[in-house]
Amino acid sequence: MATKYNLRCNRSISEKMMKKDFIYDIRRPIPTPIVEKPIVSLERILDFECNYCHEPIATLHSLSTHVKCHCANYCKVCFWILKPNETMEEHMKQFHFSESTIF
């Protein structure tokens, strides 16, 4: 419920004074019920790992950025860093079943 308050004289006012200037409703805050939030782990889920340095990585996008820092050839499909004796064609045949596509 709102109470009437006269800002000019800082006191509650009667019904007769409601038509005068500087009269505003002062609303009391409605109490909100306290809802318990589920406990969420602050640890990030690290679903990916760099095959070169074995650093755990959270997202595929982060992995795509990370592999570039190694300055090595990598697969643009799965971001696998190729070993020195491995070619892109061999990798594509073995893991992506594509003979003609070379990235």
Buried (B, 14 or more C-beta within 10 A) or exposed (E): EEEBBBEEEEEEBEEEBEEEEEBEEEEEEEEEEEEEEEEEEEEEEEEBEBBBEEEEBEEEEBBBEBBEEEEEBBBEEBBBBBEEEBEBEEBBEEEBEEEEEEE
